[in-house]
């Protein structure tokens, strides 16, 4: 889930980038400001730089920090049947006075082999410290039961490595004793109040004596969830004042118990003070100044009893201190010859302690340290580099470069610039840089606002002109609509009239056709009349001939023939009249035929003209319909434009 973060402590999804973790961390490069995919800032832990001091847990009110230990692995190994023995920290009894024995009993029931208190290992550590310091005149040595302190020295102040007392911590002394002197071959699990103990366990120079770091916090959660509880398991090894090592000044009290209070032991606790002290102590050592008999340094302000790996609610009261006081008094013995005898002098107690551990070889309990500063040293920028960083942050004068508001989490602007120089933060974390950017942006926005306002005024004028143009166009569109409507009506009327004319012309065509047929019939009748006239002429000619013959015969008859001569004369007259009438009729018939021919030709011409006119009227009607359709479409477009202008006008 957080695979991009390596180490014992990591940031979860609850981080909001508030910088409180940075403000309490003794290592300015152990936290990295990163951007999420959503563009938000969060503070992640750099596992290579973190010393696991746990200060961020106390500072973070969002519960955005979590830690890893070996609790799950320990129980899985136990379930598989691995042989495991337990070393438990004396702070376990102080934190859970009513539960710890039953939980240890429950672990015993689950298959744990042996259970040994690290208090006995603390007694060995005390013996080893006093023996080594006395035999080597090692004044000013720094105690090393605290792995966070050792981490800091190895990573960031390697100059002080020679001043770390080269004697193992209570845990490792107990583990070495279990392995070398009790011949325990089991894997060892440490029930621990400390997250950083995992680093000590994993140190290759500690030879893998301990396999699991099981913190109080995770153990108690697991034990309560799975109901791990049984009859109390007894302590296997008697121990003394080593039981008070977890309390502030516990080591100091042990040394006083054996060396007397005339020796000066410098006691220091707390994530902030301890590391500030170490930086100052480095200068003291390098400067050859006077040093104390030894330094009793712990990372946690209230000692290991309020360590980084205990439940948070345990840190809210002093109940644990009172429990530890009870353990302290119980650790002191009234038995003569004991290293813990109340009534003995410090010198007597020391002799008894040396006698108790006479069979131990101090070489078995010596520790070596490693300079881990390579790649971890904080790169301090020179003045030129600082100036470049400050220029990028818009801090261009001394005042701006020393605002030191600490909102970014660092004590000073120079520390912030140093963090940027080391690549673990960015200028966006500086509230004053953001403020300056915001002010510049505000000014820019103000300028844009003025420009927009001016453009708005110009636009308002243009809008007024546009409104006038729209109103004018609106009126013109109204007129256009009316004209289009009238044109549509006119075209529709024209189409109707064209259709009517076309129909009337069809009637004319029909009339001409009928007249042509009638002319044909008359022509036929005239032709018949011509035939009749010819017959009449022929009859008249014959009659005239008969009349002539009659007149001749009447003349021959004399008086007798006079009456017949009159008849012959009348017949002749009738013949002449008939021939004359036939001749006139033929002439009239010719005139009528000529006229009829002209009328038929005119009728045919008229029909051609009518057909031409009818075709044009038909085309005109079709064009009129097309014009009407186009006018209707124009009317629709005009109506749509009219509605759009209505909407524009409404805006």
C-alpha positions in Angstrom: 0.0 0.0 0.0 2.9 2.3 0.8 5.6 0.5 -1.1 7.2 3.7 -2.1 8.1 4.4 1.5 10.9 2.2 3.0 11.8 2.0 6.6 10.1 1.4 9.9 7.8 4.5 9.9 5.6 5.5 7.0 2.9 8.0 6.1 -0.7 6.8 5.5 -3.5 8.4 3.6 -4.6 10.6 6.5 -1.8 13.0 5.9 -2.9 16.6 5.1 0.6 18.1 4.8 0.4 20.2 7.9 4.2 20.1 8.5 4.0 19.3 12.3 6.0 16.2 11.7 8.8 18.3 10.2 8.8 20.7 13.1 9.6 18.0 15.7 11.9 15.8 13.6 15.5 16.1 14.6 16.6 15.3 11.0 15.6 18.0 8.5 15.9 15.6 5.6 13.9 12.6 7.0 10.6 14.0 5.8 9.9 14.6 2.1 7.2 16.9 0.8 5.5 15.3 -2.2 2.6 16.0 -4.4 -0.3 13.5 -4.7 -2.0 12.8 -8.0 -4.8 15.2 -6.9 -2.2 18.0 -6.6 -2.2 18.0 -2.7 0.9 18.0 -0.6 1.7 15.2 1.9 4.8 14.6 4.0 6.3 11.2 3.5 9.1 9.5 5.5 12.4 8.9 3.9 13.3 5.5 5.4 17.0 5.9 4.6 17.2 9.1 6.6 14.7 8.4 9.4 16.2 7.4 12.8 12.8 6.1 14.0 12.7 8.5 16.9 8.9 8.5 16.8 8.6 12.3 17.5 6.1 12.6 14.6 3.7 10.2 16.3 3.3 12.6 19.2 3.0 15.7 16.9 0.6 14.3 14.3 -3.0 14.8 15.5 -4.3 13.3 12.2 -2.9 9.8 13.0 -1.1 9.9 9.7 2.0 8.0 10.8 2.2 4.2 11.3 5.1 1.8 12.0 6.0 -1.7 11.2 7.4 -4.4 13.5 7.6 -8.2 13.6 4.4 -9.1 15.5 2.6 -10.8 12.6 5.7 -12.6 11.6 6.3 -13.7 15.2 2.9 -15.3 15.6 3.1 -16.9 12.1 6.4 -18.5 13.0 5.0 -19.7 16.4 2.0 -21.2 14.6 4.4 -23.1 12.3 6.1 -24.7 15.3 9.3 -22.7 15.3 11.2 -22.8 18.6 11.1 -19.3 20.0 12.1 -17.9 23.3 11.1 -14.5 24.6 13.1 -11.6 26.0 10.7 -9.0 27.5 11.5 -5.4 28.3 11.0 -4.3 32.0 8.8 -1.5 30.7 6.2 -4.3 29.9 5.6 -4.9 33.5 5.3 -1.2 34.3 2.8 -0.6 31.4 0.7 -3.7 32.0 1.1 -4.6 35.7 -2.2 -6.6 35.7 -1.8 -8.2 32.3 1.8 -8.9 31.4 2.2 -12.1 33.4 -1.0 -13.6 31.9 0.0 -12.6 28.4 3.4 -14.1 28.9 1.7 -17.2 30.2 -0.6 -17.2 27.1 2.5 -17.1 24.9 4.1 -19.9 26.8 0.9 -21.9 26.3 1.1 -21.2 22.5 4.6 -22.8 22.4 7.1 -20.2 23.5 10.0 -22.0 25.1 11.7 -19.7 27.6 10.8 -16.3 28.9 13.6 -14.0 30.2 13.4 -10.5 31.5 15.8 -8.0 29.8 16.3 -6.5 33.3 18.9 -9.1 33.8 20.6 -8.0 30.5 20.5 -4.4 31.9 22.4 -5.5 34.9 25.0 -7.0 32.6 25.1 -3.7 30.7 25.7 -1.7 33.9 28.5 -4.1 34.9 30.0 -3.8 31.4 29.8 0.1 31.4 31.5 0.5 34.7 34.1 -2.1 34.0 34.9 -0.7 30.5 34.9 2.9 31.6 37.1 2.1 34.7 39.6 -0.1 32.9 39.9 2.2 29.8 39.5 5.6 31.5 36.7 6.2 29.0 35.3 9.4 30.4 32.5 11.2 28.6 31.2 8.1 26.9 27.6 8.2 25.5 25.3 5.4 26.6 23.8 3.4 23.8 20.8 1.5 25.1 18.7 3.8 22.9 18.8 2.7 19.2 17.4 6.1 18.0 20.4 7.9 19.6 22.8 5.4 18.0 21.1 5.8 14.6 21.5 9.6 14.8 25.2 9.4 15.7 26.0 6.8 13.1 24.1 8.6 10.3 24.6 12.3 11.1 27.4 12.8 13.7 29.9 10.0 13.0 32.5 12.2 14.8 30.9 11.0 18.0 31.0 7.3 17.2 34.3 6.9 19.2 32.4 8.3 22.2 29.7 5.7 22.1 30.3 3.2 24.9 31.2 0.0 23.1 29.1 -2.2 25.3 25.9 -3.8 24.1 22.4 -2.6 25.2 20.4 -4.5 27.8 18.5 -6.3 25.0 21.6 -7.5 23.2 23.4 -8.4 26.5 20.4 -10.6 27.5 20.4 -12.2 24.0 24.1 -12.9 24.1 23.8 -14.3 27.6 20.9 -16.5 26.5 22.8 -17.8 23.4 26.4 -18.1 24.8 25.8 -18.8 28.5 22.5 -20.5 28.6 23.0 -22.3 25.3 19.6 -21.4 24.0 19.4 -22.2 20.3 15.8 -20.9 19.8 15.1 -17.9 17.8 14.6 -14.9 20.1 11.7 -12.5 20.1 11.9 -9.2 22.0 8.7 -7.8 23.5 9.6 -4.1 23.0 8.5 -0.6 23.8 10.6 0.8 21.0 10.1 0.9 17.2 13.9 1.6 16.6 14.9 -1.6 18.3 14.3 -3.2 14.9 17.3 -1.3 13.5 19.5 -2.6 16.3 18.2 -6.1 15.8 18.9 -5.9 12.0 22.4 -4.5 12.5 24.8 -7.1 10.8 27.3 -6.5 13.6 24.8 -7.8 16.1 24.9 -11.2 14.3 21.2 -11.9 14.2 21.0 -12.9 17.9 17.4 -11.5 18.0 14.9 -12.4 15.2 11.7 -10.5 16.1 10.9 -7.0 17.5 7.3 -7.3 18.9 6.1 -3.9 20.1 3.8 -3.5 23.1 1.2 -1.7 21.0 0.9 -4.4 18.3 1.3 -7.3 20.8 -1.5 -6.0 23.1 -3.8 -5.5 20.1 -3.1 -9.0 18.9 -3.4 -10.6 22.3 -6.7 -8.9 23.1 -8.1 -9.8 19.7 -7.1 -13.4 19.9 -7.6 -13.8 23.7 -4.0 -14.8 24.4 -4.0 -15.2 28.2 -3.1 -18.1 30.6 -1.6 -18.8 34.0 1.3 -16.4 34.7 4.7 -17.5 33.6 7.5 -17.0 36.3 10.7 -15.1 35.8 13.5 -17.4 34.9 16.4 -15.2 36.0 16.6 -13.0 39.1 17.5 -9.4 38.3 18.3 -6.2 40.1 18.1 -2.5 39.4 18.3 -3.2 35.7 14.5 -3.1 35.9 14.6 0.7 36.1 16.6 1.2 32.9 13.4 2.2 31.1 12.8 5.3 33.3 14.5 8.6 32.7 17.9 8.5 34.3 17.6 4.8 34.9 21.2 4.1 33.8 22.4 7.1 35.8 20.8 5.6 39.0 22.4 2.3 38.3 25.9 3.9 38.0 25.3 5.9 41.1 24.2 2.7 42.9 27.7 1.2 42.3 29.9 4.3 41.9 28.4 6.8 44.2 26.9 10.2 43.3 30.2 12.0 43.3 30.7 11.1 39.6 29.0 13.5 37.2 26.6 11.8 34.8 24.9 14.0 32.2 21.3 13.0 31.8 19.4 14.0 28.7 16.0 12.9 27.3 13.5 14.0 24.6 13.6 14.1 20.8 14.4 17.8 20.6 16.8 18.2 23.5 18.7 15.0 23.0 19.7 15.7 19.5 20.5 19.4 20.1 22.6 18.2 23.0 24.5 15.8 20.7 25.3 18.5 18.2 26.7 20.7 21.0 28.5 17.7 22.6 30.2 17.1 19.3 31.7 20.6 19.4 32.7 20.0 23.1 34.4 16.7 22.2 36.2 18.2 19.2 37.2 21.3 21.2 38.8 19.2 23.9 36.6 20.5 26.6 35.9 18.8 29.9 33.5 15.9 29.7 31.3 14.1 32.3 31.9 10.6 33.6 29.3 9.5 31.0 26.2 10.7 29.2 22.8 8.9 29.9 20.9 9.8 26.7 17.4 8.6 25.8 15.3 9.6 22.8 12.0 9.6 24.6 11.3 12.4 27.1 9.8 10.0 29.7 12.2 7.2 28.9 11.5 3.8 27.5 8.5 3.2 29.7 6.8 5.7 27.4 8.5 4.4 24.3 7.5 4.8 20.7 6.0 1.3 20.5 3.5 1.5 23.3 -0.2 2.4 23.1 -0.9 6.1 22.9 -3.3 6.2 25.8 -0.5 5.0 28.1 1.4 8.2 27.6 -1.4 10.4 29.0 -0.9 9.6 32.7 2.0 9.0 35.2 0.6 5.6 36.2 3.6 3.8 34.6 6.1 5.9 36.6 4.4 4.9 39.8 4.4 1.2 38.8 8.1 1.5 38.0 8.8 3.0 41.4 7.3 -0.1 42.9 9.5 -2.3 40.7 12.5 -0.2 41.7 12.0 -0.7 45.4 11.3 -4.4 44.9 14.6 -4.7 43.0 16.6 -3.6 46.0 17.6 -6.4 48.3 18.2 -6.7 52.0 20.4 -9.7 51.5 24.0 -9.2 52.4 26.5 -9.9 49.7 24.0 -8.9 47.0 24.9 -6.3 44.4 21.5 -4.8 45.2 21.8 -4.6 49.0 20.3 -1.5 50.3 22.6 -1.1 53.3 25.8 -1.7 51.4 28.1 1.1 50.2 28.5 1.7 46.5 32.0 0.2 46.6 30.6 -3.0 48.3 27.8 -3.2 45.8 30.3 -2.9 42.9 32.5 -5.7 44.3 29.4 -7.8 44.7 28.4 -7.0 41.1 31.8 -7.9 39.7 31.7 -11.1 41.7 28.2 -12.0 40.4 29.4 -11.6 36.8 33.0 -12.8 37.3 32.4 -15.7 35.0 31.3 -13.4 32.1 33.8 -12.4 29.4 33.3 -8.7 28.7 34.5 -9.2 25.2 31.3 -11.2 24.5 29.3 -8.1 25.3 31.3 -5.5 23.3 29.6 -3.7 20.4 31.0 -2.2 17.2 29.4 0.8 15.4 29.3 1.7 11.8 29.7 5.1 10.1 26.6 5.4 8.0 27.0 9.0 7.1 27.9 8.3 3.5 24.9 9.4 1.5 23.1 10.5 4.6 25.0 13.5 5.5 22.9 16.7 5.2 24.3 18.7 2.4 24.8 22.3 3.7 24.4 24.8 0.9 27.1 27.5 0.5 26.1 31.2 0.4 25.9 31.2 -3.4 23.6 28.2 -3.4 21.5 29.7 -0.6 21.1 32.9 -2.6 19.9 31.0 -5.7 17.3 29.1 -3.6 16.2 32.3 -1.9 15.9 34.1 -5.2 13.7 31.4 -6.5 11.5 31.8 -3.4 11.3 35.6 -4.0 13.3 36.3 -0.8 15.6 38.9 -2.1 16.7 40.7 1.1 18.0 39.8 4.6 14.7 40.4 6.3 12.8 38.1 3.9 15.6 35.4 4.3 15.2 35.4 8.1 11.5 35.6 8.7 11.8 32.3 10.5 8.0 31.8 11.0 8.4 28.0 11.2 5.1 27.5 9.3 7.0 25.2 6.9 8.0 23.0 9.9 11.7 24.2 9.9 13.0 26.5 12.6 14.6 29.0 10.2 14.4 30.0 6.6 17.9 28.8 6.2 16.9 25.3 7.3 14.0 25.4 4.8 16.5 26.4 2.1 18.8 23.6 3.2 15.9 21.1 3.0 15.2 22.3 -0.6 18.9 22.0 -1.4 18.7 18.4 -0.2 15.7 17.7 -2.4 13.3 16.8 0.4 11.1 19.9 0.1 10.0 22.7 -2.2 9.3 26.4 -2.2 5.6 25.8 -2.3 5.9 24.8 1.4 6.8 28.4 2.3 3.7 30.3 3.3 5.5 33.6 2.6 6.4 32.5 -0.9 2.8 31.5 -1.5 1.7 34.8 0.0 4.0 36.7 -2.4 2.8 34.6 -5.3 -0.8 35.3 -4.2 -0.2 39.0 -3.9 1.4 39.1 -7.4 -1.5 37.1 -8.7 -3.9 39.4 -7.0 -2.2 42.4 -8.7 -2.2 40.6 -12.0 -5.9 39.7 -11.5 -6.6 43.4 -10.6 -4.9 44.5 -13.8 -6.9 41.9 -15.7 -10.0 43.1 -13.9 -9.4 46.7 -15.0 -8.8 45.5 -18.6 -12.0 43.4 -18.4 -13.9 46.4 -17.0 -12.7 48.6 -19.8 -13.5 45.9 -22.3 -16.9 45.5 -20.7 -17.6 49.2 -21.1 -16.5 49.0 -24.7 -18.6 45.9 -25.1 -21.5 47.6 -23.5 -21.3 50.3 -26.1 -21.0 47.7 -28.8 -23.9 45.9 -27.3 -26.0 49.1 -27.4 -25.2 49.5 -31.1 -25.9 45.8 -31.6 -29.2 46.2 -29.8 -30.1 49.1 -32.1 -29.0 47.0 -35.1 -31.0 44.1 -33.8 -34.1 46.3 -33.2 -33.7 47.6 -36.8 -33.1 44.2 -38.2 -36.1 43.0 -36.1 -38.3 45.6 -37.7 -36.9 44.8 -41.2 -37.6 41.1 -40.6 -41.1 42.0 -39.6 -41.5 43.9 -42.9 -39.8 41.0 -44.7 -42.2 38.5 -43.1 -45.1 40.6 -44.2 -43.7 41.0 -47.8 -43.0 37.3 -47.9 -46.5 36.5 -46.7 -47.9 38.8 -49.4 -45.6 37.3 -52.0 -46.7 33.8 -51.0 -50.4 34.8 -51.2 -49.7 36.6 -54.6 -47.9 33.6 -56.0 -50.6 31.3 -54.8 -53.2 33.5 -56.5 -51.1 33.6 -59.7 -50.8 29.9 -59.5 -54.5 29.6 -59.2 -55.1 32.1 -62.0 -52.6 30.4 -64.3 -54.3 27.1 -63.7 -57.7 28.7 -64.5 -56.3 30.3 -67.7 -54.8 27.0 -68.7 -58.1 25.4 -68.3 -59.8 28.2 -70.3 -57.3 27.8 -73.0 -58.0 24.1 -73.1 -61.6 25.1 -73.8 -60.5 27.4 -76.6 -58.5 24.6 -78.1 -61.5 22.4 -77.9 -63.6 25.1 -79.5 -61.1 25.5 -82.3 -61.0 21.8 -82.8 -64.8 21.7 -83.0 -64.8 24.7 -85.4 -62.2 23.0 -87.6 -64.4 19.9 -87.7 -67.4 22.1 -88.6 -65.4 23.8 -91.4 -64.6 20.4 -92.7 -68.3 19.4 -92.8 -69.2 22.7 -94.5 -66.5 22.1 -97.0 -67.9 18.7 -97.8 -71.4 20.3 -98.1 -70.0 22.9 -100.5 -68.3 20.2 -102.5 -71.7 18.6 -102.7 -73.3 21.9 -103.7 -70.6 22.3 -106.4 -71.7 18.9 -107.8 -75.3 19.9 -107.7 -74.5 23.2 -109.5 -72.8 21.2 -112.2 -75.8 19.0 -112.5 -78.0 22.0 -112.6 -75.8 23.6 -115.3 -76.0 20.3 -117.3 -79.8 20.2 -116.9 -80.0 23.9 -117.9 -77.8 23.3 -121.0 -80.1 20.4 -121.9 -83.2 22.4 -121.2 -81.8 25.3 -123.2 -81.2 22.8 -126.1 -84.7 21.5 -125.7 -86.0 25.0 -125.7 -84.1 25.8 -128.9 -85.4 22.7 -130.5 -88.9 23.6 -129.3 -88.6 27.1 -130.6 -87.5 25.7 -134.0 -90.4 23.3 -134.1 -92.8 26.1 -132.9 -91.7 28.3 -135.8 -92.2 25.5 -138.2 -95.7 25.0 -136.8 -96.6 28.5 -137.4 -99.7 29.8 -135.7 -100.2 26.5 -134.1 -96.8 26.5 -132.7 -97.0 30.1 -131.2 -98.3 28.8 -127.8 -95.6 26.2 -127.8 -93.1 28.8 -128.7 -94.1 30.7 -125.6 -93.5 27.6 -123.5 -90.3 27.0 -125.2 -89.3 30.6 -124.5 -90.1 30.2 -120.8 -88.2 27.0 -120.7 -85.3 28.8 -122.2 -85.6 31.6 -119.7 -85.8 29.0 -116.9 -82.7 27.3 -118.3 -80.8 30.6 -118.5 -81.9 31.5 -115.0 -80.9 28.1 -113.7 -77.6 28.2 -115.4 -77.0 31.7 -114.2 -78.0 30.7 -110.7 -75.7 27.7 -110.9 -72.9 29.8 -112.1 -73.5 32.3 -109.3 -73.8 29.4 -106.8 -70.5 28.0 -108.1 -68.8 31.4 -107.8 -70.2 31.9 -104.3 -69.1 28.3 -103.4 -65.6 29.1 -104.6 -65.6 32.3 -102.5 -66.9 30.4 -99.5 -64.3 27.6 -100.0 -61.6 30.2 -100.3 -62.9 31.9 -97.1 -63.3 28.5 -95.3 -59.7 27.6 -96.3 -58.5 30.9 -94.9 -60.6 30.2 -91.7 -59.2 26.7 -91.4 -55.7 27.9 -91.8 -56.4 30.7 -89.3 -58.0 28.1 -87.0 -54.9 25.9 -87.2 -52.6 28.9 -86.5 -54.9 29.8 -83.6 -54.5 26.3 -82.2 -50.8 26.5 -82.5 -50.8 29.9 -80.7 -53.2 28.5 -78.1 -50.9 25.4 -77.6 -47.9 27.7 -77.3 -49.7 30.0 -74.8 -51.0 26.9 -72.9 -47.5 25.5 -72.7 -46.2 28.8 -71.4 -49.0 29.1 -69.0 -48.3 25.6 -67.7 -44.6 26.5 -67.3 -45.7 29.7 -65.6 -47.9 27.8 -63.3 -45.0 25.4 -62.4 -42.6 28.3 -61.9 -45.2 30.0 -59.8 -45.5 26.9 -57.6 -41.8 26.7 -57.3 -41.7 30.4 -56.4 -44.4 29.8 -53.8 -42.5 26.9 -52.3 -39.3 29.0 -52.2 -41.2 31.8 -50.7 -42.6 29.5 -48.0 -39.1 28.3 -47.2 -37.9 31.9 -47.0 -40.8 32.6 -44.7 -39.8 29.7 -42.5 -36.1 30.9 -42.4 -37.3 34.4 -41.7 -39.5 33.1 -38.8 -36.6 31.2 -37.3 -34.4 34.3 -37.6 -37.2 36.3 -36.1 -37.3 33.9 -33.1 -33.5 34.1 -32.7 -33.6 37.8 -32.7 -36.3 37.6 -30.1 -34.0 35.5 -27.9 -31.1 37.9 -28.6 -33.3 40.8 -27.7 -34.3 39.0 -24.5 -30.6 38.6 -23.5 
